[in-house]
């Protein structure tokens, strides 16, 4: 005789506090890194363009 299996409802998995903290911190850190990279790129490209303009003017006026 087979025993009737009672279907248990799956309760939402709570997860550990450690997993929740990591799940929150990792995206925030990733976003901050992307923002820092974009900022560094824009600032350094502006500096490079200014230096290139200065060198160009120096070459033109030194002839």
MODELLER restraints for C-alpha pairs under 7 A, 6 or more apart:
rsr = mdl.restraints
at = mdl.atoms
